[in-house]
Amino acid sequence: QAREQKRRLHYVSNIQVIKDSKNPANEGKVFLLEFGKKIFDKIMEAAVPPFDEEGRTPGHSDYDPINAIDPFDVWEGANFKLAAQKINGFRSYDASEFGPKTPIAKTDAEMEAIFNQTYDVSELIHPKNFKTREELEARLAKVQGVVVPVGTTSAPPSAGKQASAPKHQTSEQTFDNEDEFDLDALMKDL
């Protein structure tokens, strides 16, 4: 149950398939790829290498990331070799790596054709895809067993009385609808 309810961190990016030995029909096409933290870390490590040629770290004042790669640069980006392996029953992307810097295509016309195949990822983060603050507050109140007063769509966690566990007292802390409430303080009182 905890696995189902935990925060699921993921990223989405347009990708062009260069080589796919299992599905050659995908080669040259653009898709959306959803990936997790491991691949994101590899992208960030390419963009900001942990060491420059002199062994300096990004925090050093003379750090010069001359070997840095912007994987999304159409002229000086790099292909990413996605290598999935099964290790101890889990999928691992540790062997995935970036190749050398190379343009995405040879001509501007080819680059434009690839660009025209891309998807608008801004739609994925549009507010309509997420619950409103009121919906989240109402869900929190329901989970905590807080009774929502009639005629309102949501209530702060301290509103009403708890419907279950009469041995617990309701929180003495009050909240304004405009202020954020302190979940840790609320949970301490339950």
N, C-alpha and C positions, 0 to 999 in steps of 0.2 A: 504494500500500500504506500509506503514511504517513497518508493521508486516512482510510482505513478503521480505523486503529489509534489515532488521536489521541483525546483526550478530547472527548466530544460534550456540550457544555453546552446544556441546554434546560430550559424551564420548562413547566408544564402548569397550566391554569386553567379553571374553569367559565366559559363565556360564554353570553349570550343573544343570539341573532341578532335585530337590530332590523329591518334591511333587507338583502335579498339579491336584487338584480335578476336574477342568473343562475339562482337557485333560490328562488323566492318561497315554496315549501313549507317552507323552513327558518325563515321568519320567525316569531318568538315562541318557538322551541324553544331548549333549552339543550343545549350540546355541550361536550366537552373540546377545548380549543385548545392545541396544542403550539407553542411559539414559542421563538425564540432570543434572543440577547443584545441585538440592536437594539431589539426591542419591549420587552424588560425594561428597557432604559435609558430608553425613553420613559415607561414606568410610573414609574420612580424619579424622573425629572425632573419629572413631574407631582406626585408626592408630596413631593419636596424640590426646589423650583425653584432654579435656579442663582443667581438674584438675587431679592431682595424688592423692594417698591415703591420703596425708597430706594437700590437698587443694591447692597445689602450681600450678601455671600456667606454660605453656611451656617456657615462658621467664625467669623463675626463675632459678638460677644457680643450685639448688638442685632438680629440677623437675625430678621425676622418674616415667616414664610411665609404671609401672609394669603391668597395666591392658590393655595395648595397644594390638591391634589385627591387624595382617597383614592378611586381608581377602584373599589374594592370596597365602598364604603359604599352601602347600598341607598337611603338618603335624600339624601345629598349627593355621590354619586359622579358619574361622567361617562361618557357613551357614547364609545367608541373607534372612530374611522373607520379601518378597516384598508384601506390603499391599497397594493397591490403593483404594482410596475413592473419591467419588464425593462431593466436598464442594463448595457451591455457583456456581454450574455449571462447576467447574474446577476440573481436576484430581489432587489429593493430595497424596503424598507418606509419609506424616508426621508420619504415624503409622508404617512404615517399620523399622526393627531393626535387629541387629546381634544377633545370639544365642551364646552359649558358644563355646570356642575353641574346635575343633575336627578335626581329620584327614579326608581328603576327601574320603579315602577308608581304608579298613582294611589291605590290603596287597600291596606290591610293584607292583605286577602284575596287580591288579585292578587299581592302580594309573596310571600305564603306559597305560592301555586300555583307561582310561579317557583322558589322555594327547594326545593320538593318535587321538582322536575325535576333538581336538581343531582346530580353524581356525587361519591362519596367519594374524594377524591384521596389520602387517607392510605394507601390500598391500593397506590398507585404507589411509595411509599417503604418499604413493608414489608420487613423483612430477608429474607424468603423470596425476594425478587426479586433479591437480590445474592449473589455468591459469598462464602463464608466466608473468613476469614484463612487457614485451612489450605488451602483450594482455591487461593487466590491464590499462596501460598507454593509449593505443588506445581507450579503452572503456571510460576512463575518458575524453579524448579529445572529443569523440563523444557526450557524455552527456553534456559537457560544450559548445558544438557548435564550437569547435576549428577546423579549417581547417588543415588537415594533408597534408604537401607538397607531390607532386607526386613523386613516386619512393621510399617512405619510408613506413615502416609498422607501425610506431608509431612516435609520436613527443612529446616533452615535452609540458606541458600545455600552455606555452607562445608562442609556434611556430604558425605561421599563423595568420589569423584574425578571429574574431568571425563571425559566419555565421548569427546569429540572434541578435536581440536587439541592433540595431546600437547606441542607446543612451548610452550604456555601453562602456567603454574604455577597451582595453586589458591591461593586467598587464604589468608594466614596468620591473618587475622582470624577470631575465633570469636564465635559468637552463642548466646545462650540463647533457648529458645523463647518466653520471656516478654518478652524485649527486642526492640525494633525494630532491624532491621539498617540499615546505612548503604549504600544502593545505589550512591552515587557512589564510596565507598571500594572497594566490591566491583568495580565496573566498571573502576576504575583498575588493579586487580591483574590483570584479564583480558587 
